[in-house]
Amino acid sequence: MELIPSLRNDDGQFELPDPGQNLQAFYDVHQALTRAIDVAISQSEMATTPQEAASQLRTALTFGSKWRSAEVGASTDGTRITFPDQTFSSYGGPSFLSGIRPIEGTGGSMYEVVGSNGKIGSLVLAQPTNLPCVNRIILAEESSGGTWMPPSYALGPEGGEAFLIVDLCVDLADPVSVDGQALLAPGASLFVALQWADIPAFAHMRTDQESIMHKSHGHN
């Protein structure tokens, strides 16, 4: 599937918009990608019989270990709105997905996200769709009840490594520590994100900003 819109800068490089510099452009790209993928999947499904779908099995995309992200997000404890570290957006910093690796014993079908502290913060599963270059993705967050909401997708070459993730993420609780014991307090967070593989071809999008989902999920 051709990537729509054609995300190229003046030098012809793949580039995603910085929400801190142009919030509407970020939202427009997120919406355009999501809707284009939704329509392409629907068209493919309408042209496929159940028998064909059952026989045309796909190989799930894999994930490299390093990722970066562009994100916006807000949180509430039921009485006030807050932003992670008083920041509504972040761009180009290491994604909370950095450290993702296959879970041993799952045949590479499930992934764990391991932080620099050795903590397993999240679990990830990719599920093939009718389009060989698109997978649905599922997230289970250890500390905050976080998950990716549909539609959330990973894109990449058939049977290869994903290079782009378009996702909506919610956290359904607020992790707190009381007398040294980890507990979940009432709270909610909502994020809109674009995440990309941290590869040399995308090096021009790297920054030192910290991912706001990284802060929220406590992947340190």
MARFITOR-749732 format. One line per 3 residues: number of its first residue (from 1); their letters; for each residue x, y, z of N, C-alpha, C, O. Coordinates in steps of 0.1 Angstrom, whole numbers, plus 2048, in hexadecimal, padded with zeros to 3 digits. Example, Ala and Ser with C-alpha at 12.3 -4.5 7.8 and 13.67 -1.06 7.14 Angstrom:
% MARFITOR-749732
1> AS> 884/7C7/84E/87B/7D3/84E/884/7DF/84E/88E/7DF/855 ~ 880/7EA/847/889/7F5/847/881/800/84F/886/80B/850
END
This chain:
% MARFITOR-749732
1> MEL> 808/7F4/800/800/800/800/809/80C/800/812/80D/808 ~ 806/816/7F7/80E/822/7F7/80B/82A/803/7FF/82B/807 ~ 815/830/809/813/838/816/80C/845/812/811/84D/80A
4> IPS> 800/847/818/7F8/853/816/7F7/85A/823/7F3/854/82D ~ 7F9/867/824/7FF/870/81A/80E/86C/818/814/865/820 ~ 813/872/80D/822/870/80A/82A/879/814/82B/885/811
7> LRN> 82F/873/81E/835/87A/829/844/87D/826/84D/876/82B ~ 846/887/81D/853/88B/819/856/899/81C/84D/8A2/81A ~ 862/89C/821/866/8AA/823/86C/8B0/816/86C/8A9/80C
10> DDG> 871/8BC/817/877/8C2/80B/883/8BB/805/886/8BD/7F9 ~ 889/8B3/80D/895/8AB/808/891/89D/803/899/895/800 ~ 884/89A/803/87F/88D/7FF/880/883/809/87E/877/806
13> QFE> 882/887/816/884/87D/821/876/87A/827/86E/884/828 ~ 874/86E/82C/868/86B/834/869/873/841/873/873/848 ~ 85E/87B/843/85E/883/84F/850/885/855/846/887/84D
16> LPD> 84E/884/862/841/886/868/841/893/86F/84C/898/873 ~ 835/89A/870/835/8A7/876/837/8A7/885/833/89E/88C ~ 83D/8B2/88A/83F/8B4/898/833/8BB/89E/830/8C6/89A
19> PGQ> 82B/8B4/8A7/81F/8BA/8AD/822/8C7/8B5/819/8CF/8B6 ~ 82E/8C8/8BA/832/8D4/8C1/834/8E0/8B8/833/8EC/8BC ~ 836/8DE/8AB/838/8E8/8A1/82C/8EB/899/829/8F6/895
22> NLQ> 824/8E0/895/818/8E1/88D/80F/8D6/891/80F/8CB/88C ~ 807/8D9/89B/7FE/8CF/8A1/7F4/8CA/897/7F1/8BE/896 ~ 7EE/8D3/88F/7E4/8CF/885/7E9/8C6/87B/7E3/8BC/877
25> AFY> 7F6/8C9/876/7FC/8C0/86C/7FE/8B2/872/7FC/8A8/86B ~ 801/8B1/87F/803/8A4/885/7F6/89C/886/7F5/891/882 ~ 7EB/8A3/88A/7DE/89D/88A/7D9/899/87C/7D4/88E/87A
28> DVH> 7DC/8A2/872/7D8/89F/865/7DE/892/85F/7D8/88A/859 ~ 7EC/891/862/7F3/885/85D/7EE/878/865/7EC/86E/85E ~ 7EC/879/872/7E7/86E/879/7D9/869/874/7D7/85E/872
31> QAL> 7D0/873/871/7C3/870/86C/7C4/86A/85E/7BD/860/85B ~ 7CC/871/855/7CD/86C/848/7D2/85E/847/7CD/856/83F ~ 7DD/85B/84E/7E2/84D/84E/7D8/843/854/7D6/839/84D
34> TRA> 7D1/846/85F/7C7/83D/864/7BC/83B/85B/7B8/82F/859 ~ 7B6/845/855/7AB/843/84C/7AF/83C/83F/7A7/834/83A ~ 7BB/83F/83A/7BF/839/82E/7C1/82A/830/7BD/821/828
37> IDV> 7C7/826/83C/7C8/818/83F/7BB/811/841/7B8/806/83C ~ 7B1/818/848/7A4/812/84A/79D/80F/83D/797/805/83B ~ 79E/819/834/797/817/827/79E/80C/81F/797/804/819
40> AIS> 7AB/80C/81F/7B2/801/817/7AF/7F3/81D/7AD/7EA/815 ~ 7AE/7F2/82A/7AA/7E5/830/79C/7E1/82C/799/7D6/828 ~ 793/7EB/82D/785/7E8/82A/783/7E4/81B/77C/7DB/818
43> QSE> 78A/7EB/812/789/7E7/804/78E/7D9/802/789/7D2/7FA ~ 79A/7D6/808/79F/7C9/806/796/7BE/80C/794/7B4/806 ~ 790/7C1/817/787/7B7/81D/77B/7B5/815/776/7AA/814
46> MAT> 775/7C0/80F/76A/7BE/807/76C/7B6/7FA/763/7B0/7F5 ~ 779/7B6/7F6/77C/7AF/7EA/781/7A1/7ED/786/799/7E4 ~ 781/79D/7F9/786/790/7FD/77B/787/803/773/78C/80C
49> TPQ> 77A/77B/7FF/770/771/805/775/76C/812/782/76C/814 ~ 76D/767/81B/771/760/827/77B/755/824/785/753/82C ~ 779/74D/81A/782/742/817/790/748/813/79A/742/817
52> EAA> 790/752/80B/79D/758/807/7A4/75E/813/7B0/75C/814 ~ 79D/764/81C/7A3/76A/828/7A9/75F/831/7B4/761/836 ~ 7A2/754/832/7A7/749/83A/7B3/742/834/7BB/73D/83C
55> SQL> 7B4/743/827/7C0/73C/821/7CC/745/81E/7D7/740/81D ~ 7C9/752/81E/7D4/75B/81B/7DA/761/828/7D8/76C/82C ~ 7E1/758/830/7E6/75C/83D/7F2/765/83B/7FA/763/832
58> RTA> 7F3/76F/844/7FE/778/843/808/776/84F/805/770/859 ~ 814/77B/84C/81F/77B/857/81F/788/85E/81F/792/857 ~ 81E/788/86B/81E/794/873/82B/79C/871/836/796/86F
61> LTF> 82A/7A9/872/836/7B2/872/83E/7AF/87E/839/7AB/889 ~ 84B/7B2/87D/854/7B1/889/858/7C0/88D/855/7C9/886 ~ 85E/7C1/899/861/7CE/89E/870/7CF/8A2/875/7C6/8A9
64> GSK> 877/7D9/89C/885/7DB/8A1/885/7E1/8AF/87A/7E5/8B4 ~ 890/7E2/8B5/891/7E5/8C3/890/7F4/8C6/88E/7F8/8D2 ~ 892/7FD/8BC/893/80B/8BF/889/813/8B7/887/811/8AB
67> WRS> 881/81B/8BF/876/823/8B9/877/831/8BE/87C/834/8C9 ~ 871/83A/8B6/86F/848/8BA/861/84C/8B7/85A/845/8B0 ~ 85D/858/8BC/84E/85B/8BB/84C/86A/8BB/854/872/8BF
70> AEV> 840/86D/8B6/839/87A/8B6/82C/878/8BD/824/86F/8B9 ~ 829/87F/8C8/81E/87C/8D0/818/889/8D6/81E/893/8D7 ~ 80B/888/8D9/804/892/8E1/7FC/88A/8EB/7F7/87F/8E8
73> GAS> 7FA/890/8F7/7F2/889/901/7EE/892/90D/7F5/89C/910 ~ 7E4/88D/914/7DF/894/920/7DA/88A/92A/7D6/87F/926 ~ 7D9/88E/937/7D5/884/941/7CC/88B/94B/7CB/898/94B
76> TDG> 7C4/883/952/7BB/889/95D/7BB/87F/968/7BB/873/966 ~ 7B9/885/974/7B7/87D/980/7A9/87E/985/7A5/87A/990 ~ 7A0/884/97C/792/886/97F/78F/894/984/783/898/985
79> TRI> 799/89C/988/797/8A9/98C/79E/8B4/984/79A/8BF/984 ~ 7A9/8B0/97D/7B0/8BA/975/7B7/8B3/96A/7B9/8A7/969 ~ 7BA/8BB/960/7C2/8B6/954/7D0/8B9/956/7D4/8C4/95A
82> TFP> 7D9/8B0/953/7E7/8B1/953/7EE/8AC/947/7E8/8A5/93F ~ 7FA/8B0/945/802/8AB/93A/80F/8A5/940/814/8AA/94A ~ 814/89A/93A/820/894/93F/82C/89E/93F/82F/8A3/935
85> DQT> 831/8A1/94B/83C/8AB/94C/838/8B8/947/840/8C0/942 ~ 82B/8BB/948/825/8C8/943/828/8CA/934/828/8D5/92F ~ 829/8BF/92D/82B/8BF/91E/820/8B8/917/81D/8AC/919
88> FSS> 819/8BF/90D/80E/8B9/906/813/8B0/8FB/80D/8A7/8F6 ~ 81F/8B3/8F5/824/8AC/8EA/833/8A9/8EB/83A/8AF/8F3 ~ 837/89F/8E3/846/89C/8E2/848/897/8D4/83F/893/8CD
91> YGG> 855/898/8CF/858/895/8C2/867/890/8C1/870/897/8C5 ~ 868/884/8BB/876/880/8B7/87E/879/8C2/889/874/8BF ~ 879/879/8CE/880/872/8D9/87E/863/8D8/875/85E/8D1
94> PSF> 885/85B/8E0/883/84D/8E1/875/849/8E5/870/84F/8F0 ~ 86E/841/8DE/861/83C/8E1/861/833/8ED/86B/82D/8F0 ~ 856/832/8F4/855/828/8FF/857/81A/8FA/859/811/902
97> LSG> 855/818/8EC/857/80B/8E7/866/807/8E6/869/7FB/8E3 ~ 86F/810/8E7/87D/80D/8E7/880/802/8F1/87D/803/8FD ~ 887/7F8/8ED/88A/7EC/8F5/880/7E0/8F2/880/7D6/8F9
100> IRP> 878/7E2/8E8/86E/7D7/8E4/876/7CB/8DF/87F/7CD/8D7 ~ 872/7BF/8E3/879/7B3/8DE/86F/7A8/8DF/865/7A8/8E6 ~ 871/79D/8D6/868/792/8D7/868/78B/8E4/873/78A/8EB
103> IEG> 85D/786/8E9/85C/77E/8F5/860/770/8F2/85B/769/8EA ~ 86A/76B/8FA/86F/75E/8F8/864/754/8FA/85C/755/904 ~ 863/74A/8F1/859/73F/8F2/84C/742/8EB/843/73A/8EB
106> TGG> 84B/74E/8E5/83F/752/8DE/841/750/8CE/838/754/8C7 ~ 84C/74C/8CA/84F/74A/8BC/84F/758/8B5/84D/759/8A9 ~ 853/762/8BC/853/770/8B6/846/776/8B4/845/780/8AD
109> SMY> 83B/770/8BA/82E/775/8B7/82A/780/8C1/821/789/8BE ~ 830/781/8CD/82E/78B/8D7/83A/792/8DB/845/78C/8DA ~ 839/79F/8DF/845/7A7/8E2/843/7AD/8F0/838/7AF/8F5
112> EVV> 84F/7AF/8F7/84F/7B6/903/858/7C2/902/861/7C3/8FA ~ 854/7CD/909/85B/7D9/909/863/7DB/916/85D/7DC/920 ~ 870/7DA/915/878/7DA/921/880/7E7/922/887/7EB/919
115> GSN> 87D/7EE/92E/883/7FB/930/892/7F9/934/897/7EE/937 ~ 899/805/935/8A7/805/939/8A9/800/947/8B4/7FC/94B ~ 89E/800/94F/89F/7FB/95D/89C/7EC/95E/89C/7E6/968
118> GKI> 89A/7E5/952/898/7D7/951/889/7D3/953/886/7C7/953 ~ 881/7DD/956/872/7DA/958/86B/7D8/94B/86D/7DF/941 ~ 863/7CE/94B/85A/7CB/93F/84E/7D4/940/845/7D1/948
121> GSL> 84D/7DF/939/843/7E8/93A/836/7E5/932/82B/7E9/936 ~ 838/7DF/927/82D/7DD/91E/82E/7D0/916/839/7CA/914 ~ 823/7CB/911/823/7C0/908/81C/7C4/8FB/813/7CC/8FB
124> VLA> 821/7BF/8EF/81C/7C4/8E2/819/7B7/8D9/821/7AE/8DA ~ 80F/7B8/8D2/80B/7AE/8C8/807/7B4/8BB/7FF/7BE/8BB ~ 80C/7AF/8B0/808/7B3/8A3/800/7A9/89C/803/79D/89D
127> QPT> 7F5/7AD/896/7EB/7A4/890/7EA/7A8/881/7E5/7B3/87E ~ 7ED/79F/878/7EC/7A2/869/7DE/7A6/865/7D4/7A1/86B ~ 7DC/7AE/85B/7D0/7B1/855/7CF/7AC/847/7D8/7A5/843
130> NLP> 7C5/7B0/840/7C4/7AC/831/7CF/7B3/829/7D2/7AE/81E ~ 7D5/7BD/82E/7E0/7C4/827/7ED/7BF/82D/7F0/7C0/839 ~ 7F6/7B9/825/802/7B3/82A/80C/7BD/830/814/7B9/838
133> CVN> 80A/7CA/82D/813/7D4/832/80D/7DB/83F/813/7E5/844 ~ 802/7D7/844/7FB/7DD/84F/7F7/7D3/85A/7F1/7C8/856 ~ 7FB/7D5/866/7F7/7CD/871/7EF/7D5/87B/7F2/7E0/87E
136> RII> 7E4/7CF/881/7DE/7D5/88D/7E8/7D2/899/7EF/7C8/899 ~ 7E8/7DB/8A2/7F1/7D9/8AE/7EA/7DA/8BB/7E0/7E2/8BC ~ 7EE/7D2/8C5/7E8/7D2/8D2/7F3/7D4/8DC/7FE/7CF/8DB
139> LAE> 7F0/7DD/8E6/7F9/7E0/8F1/7F2/7DD/8FE/7E7/7E0/900 ~ 7FA/7D7/907/7F6/7D5/915/801/7DC/91E/80C/7D7/91E ~ 7FD/7E6/925/806/7EE/92E/806/7E9/93C/7FB/7E7/942
142> ESS> 812/7E6/941/813/7E0/94F/80F/7E9/95A/808/7E5/963 ~ 812/7F6/959/811/7FE/965/804/807/965/801/80D/970 ~ 7FE/809/95A/7F3/813/95A/7E6/80E/953/7DD/817/950
145> GGT> 7E6/802/94F/7DA/7FD/948/7D9/802/93A/7CE/803/934 ~ 7E5/807/934/7E5/80D/927/7E3/803/91C/7E7/7F7/91D ~ 7DD/808/911/7DB/7FF/905/7DA/808/8F9/7D6/814/8FA
148> WMP> 7DD/802/8ED/7DA/809/8E1/7CC/807/8DD/7C7/7FB/8DD ~ 7C5/811/8D9/7B7/810/8D5/7B6/80F/8C6/7BE/815/8BF ~ 7AD/807/8C1/7AB/807/8B2/7A5/814/8AE/79D/81A/8B5
151> PSY> 7A9/819/8A2/7B3/812/899/7C1/816/89C/7C4/822/89C ~ 7C9/80C/89F/7D8/80F/8A0/7DF/804/898/7DC/7F8/898 ~ 7E9/809/890/7EF/801/886/7FE/802/886/803/80C/889
154> ALG> 804/7F7/881/812/7F7/87E/814/7F4/86F/80C/7EC/869 ~ 81D/7FB/869/81F/7FA/85A/82E/7F6/858/837/7FA/85F ~ 82F/7ED/84D/83C/7E9/849/83B/7DF/83E/830/7DC/83A
157> PEG> 846/7DB/838/846/7D1/82D/841/7C4/831/844/7C0/83D ~ 83A/7BD/829/835/7B0/82C/83F/7A6/832/84A/7A4/82B ~ 83D/7A1/83E/846/798/844/853/79E/84A/85C/797/84E
160> GEA> 854/7AC/849/860/7B3/84D/85D/7BB/85A/854/7B8/862 ~ 867/7C4/85D/866/7CD/869/85D/7D8/866/85D/7DF/85C ~ 854/7DB/870/84C/7E7/870/855/7F3/871/85F/7F4/877
163> FLI> 851/7FE/869/858/80B/86A/850/816/86F/855/821/872 ~ 842/814/870/83A/81F/874/82E/81A/87C/828/80F/878 ~ 82A/820/886/81F/81D/88F/816/829/890/81B/834/893
166> VDL> 809/827/88D/7FF/832/88F/7F6/82D/89A/7EE/823/898 ~ 7F6/834/8A5/7EE/82F/8B0/7E7/839/8B8/7EA/845/8B9 ~ 7DD/834/8C0/7D5/83B/8CA/7D7/833/8D7/7D5/827/8D7
169> CVD> 7DB/83A/8E2/7DF/832/8EE/7D7/838/8FA/7D6/845/8FB ~ 7D1/830/902/7CB/834/90E/7D1/82D/91A/7D5/821/91A ~ 7D3/835/925/7D6/82F/932/7CA/830/93B/7C4/83B/93C
172> LAD> 7C6/826/942/7BA/826/949/7BC/826/958/7B2/824/960 ~ 7C8/829/95D/7CA/82B/96B/7D7/832/96C/7DF/834/963 ~ 7DA/837/979/7E6/83E/97B/7EF/837/985/7EB/835/991
175> PVS> 7FA/832/981/803/82A/98A/809/833/995/80E/83E/992 ~ 807/82F/9A2/80D/837/9AD/813/82D/9B7/811/821/9B6 ~ 81C/832/9BF/822/82A/9CA/81E/82F/9D7/81F/83B/9DB
178> VDG> 819/826/9DF/814/829/9ED/81C/820/9F7/81A/813/9F6 ~ 824/826/9FF/82C/81E/A09/835/813/A01/836/808/A06 ~ 83A/817/9F6/842/80E/9EE/83B/804/9E6/841/7FB/9E0
181> QAL> 82D/804/9E7/825/7FA/9DF/81F/801/9D3/819/80B/9D4 ~ 821/7FA/9C7/81C/7FF/9BB/80D/7FD/9BA/808/7F2/9BC ~ 805/808/9B8/7F7/807/9B7/7F2/80F/9AB/7F9/817/9A5
184> LAP> 7E5/80D/9A7/7DF/814/99D/7D4/81D/9A2/7CB/819/9A9 ~ 7D5/82A/9A0/7CC/834/9A4/7C3/838/998/7C6/836/98D ~ 7B7/83D/99B/7AE/842/990/7B5/84C/988/7BC/855/98D
187> GAS> 7B4/84B/97B/7BA/854/972/7B8/84F/964/7B5/844/961 ~ 7BB/859/95A/7BA/855/94C/7C3/85E/944/7C5/86A/947 ~ 7C9/858/939/7D2/85F/930/7CE/85B/922/7CA/850/91F
190> LFV> 7CF/865/919/7CC/863/90B/7D8/868/902/7DC/873/904 ~ 7DC/860/8F9/7E8/864/8F0/7E4/861/8E2/7DE/858/8DE ~ 7E9/86A/8D9/7E9/868/8CA/7F7/868/8C6/7FF/871/8C9
193> ALQ> 7FB/85D/8BF/80A/85C/8BC/80C/856/8AE/805/84F/8A8 ~ 818/85A/8A9/81E/854/89D/82C/850/8A2/834/858/8A8 ~ 830/843/89F/83C/83E/8A4/844/838/898/83D/831/88F
196> WAD> 851/839/898/858/834/88C/865/82D/891/86B/830/89C ~ 869/823/889/876/81C/88C/881/825/88C/883/82D/882 ~ 88A/824/896/896/82D/897/8A1/827/88E/8AA/820/893
199> IPA> 8A0/82A/881/8AA/825/878/8B1/830/871/8AD/83C/872 ~ 8BD/82E/86B/8C5/839/865/8BD/842/85B/8C0/84E/85B ~ 8B4/83C/854/8AD/843/84A/8A4/84E/850/8A0/857/849
202> FAH> 8A0/84C/85D/898/855/864/89F/85E/86E/899/864/877 ~ 8AC/85E/86D/8B5/865/877/8B2/874/878/8B4/87A/883 ~ 8AD/87A/86E/8AA/888/86E/89E/88C/877/89C/897/87A
205> MRT> 897/882/87B/88B/885/884/88F/882/893/886/884/89C ~ 89B/87F/896/89F/87D/8A4/8A1/88A/8AB/8A6/894/8A6 ~ 89C/88A/8B8/89E/895/8C1/8A1/890/8CF/8A2/883/8D1
208> DQE> 8A4/899/8D8/8A7/895/8E6/89A/896/8EF/89B/894/8FB ~ 88F/899/8E9/883/89A/8F1/87F/88C/8F6/881/882/8F0 ~ 879/88C/902/875/87F/908/866/87D/904/85E/886/905
211> SIM> 863/871/900/856/86D/8FD/84C/86F/909/84F/86B/914 ~ 841/876/906/837/878/911/831/86B/916/82D/869/921 ~ 82F/861/90C/82A/854/910/835/84D/918/831/845/921
214> HKS> 842/84F/915/84D/84A/91D/84C/84E/92B/84D/846/935 ~ 849/85B/92D/847/861/93B/83B/85B/942/83C/857/94D ~ 830/85A/93B/824/856/940/824/847/944/81F/843/94F
217> HGH> 82B/83F/93C/82C/830/93F/837/82D/948/838/821/94C ~ 840/836/94B/84A/833/954/855/82A/94F/85A/822/957 ~ 857/82A/942/862/821/93C/86F/828/93D/873/82E/934
220> N> 876/826/948/883/82C/94A/88E/822/94D/899/826/94F
END
